[in-house]
């Protein structure tokens, strides 16, 4: 199922205009689930970003702090940055969480599978929108 979500993402990216993906990739996001995803150890968000509500867990400073990101960026802009931040900045070191094409050094068992499902992308967007 994860591979099918990536196909939908590819089509959404191809249709994306400007700096965002306007059309949601799945059902409406759930901010509580998104918070869980962002703060989970395996999502790696905390490696690069300081995130409000991280309950004192160590945070990285490679990426921008996410406090206020929901006031600065709309859902379409947030969605694109999560799906594939290189569409905004070709030199971005943020991994593409929902793009599967054109990647290097991906273990065979993970090829063609996005890191986040389409629903997880929407959940993360919903959470980030709460960070005002």
Protein Blocks (a to p, Z undefined) as FASTA:
>chain_A
ZZmmmmmmmmmmmmpghjbdfbafbdcddfklmmmmmmpmklommmmpccehklopacdf
kbccfehklmmpcfklmmmmmmommlmmmmbcbdcfkbcghpahiafklgoiafbdfklm
mmmmmmmmmmZZ
